[in-house]
Amino acid sequence: MTSISQNTSRQQRSWNVSLQGLAETALAVFSEVFDRNELTESLGNLSAKNLRDIGLIENDVTSIGHLSLSSDASHGLSETRRSRLTNW
């Protein structure tokens, strides 16, 4: 009888850990989507000349939505900018 309650307790802890991990992942995805929306909005308000001044083009702003959610959008834009600077 004791071993059954211990197994149940262990299984319940396993579920709690899984639910906690799922909640943390969902929160991280929501946060990344929110950050991307803010980034897209703020960069979308810049003129093409201002974007060029920081090494970006208008297409870079629209490409934010196509990046993987597991990556940081600002880091992706920084990499795009860096690679473009070496091509000019």
C-alpha positions, -999 to 999 in steps of 0.1 A, spaced: 0 0 0 28 24 8 46 18 -25 14 26 -44 10 59 -27 47 67 -33 44 58 -70 13 80 -73 31 108 -56 61 104 -80 38 104 -110 20 135 -97 53 153 -93 62 143 -128 30 158 -141 36 190 -121 71 193 -136 57 188 -171 29 213 -166 54 238 -152 77 233 -182 47 238 -206 37 270 -188 72 283 -190 75 275 -227 41 292 -234 51 323 -215 84 325 -234 66 322 -268 40 348 -257 68 371 -246 87 366 -279 56 373 -300 49 405 -279 85 417 -284 84 410 -321 52 430 -325 68 460 -306 99 457 -328 79 455 -360 58 485 -350 88 507 -340 109 498 -370 78 501 -393 76 537 -383 111 545 -396 116 558 -431 136 538 -457 165 563 -452 165 558 -414 165 521 -418 194 523 -442 213 544 -416 211 515 -392 219 489 -419 185 475 -425 160 476 -454 122 476 -454 121 439 -462 141 431 -430 112 446 -409 86 423 -426 109 393 -423 108 395 -385 76 374 -385 92 347 -405 120 340 -380 117 310 -358 100 317 -324 129 299 -307 153 326 -318 155 363 -307 142 386 -334 165 414 -325 195 390 -327 183 378 -361 181 414 -374 215 421 -361 229 391 -379 211 402 -411 226 437 -408 261 423 -401 260 400 -431 248 428 -453 275 452 -442 301 427 -454 285 424 -488 286 462 -495 
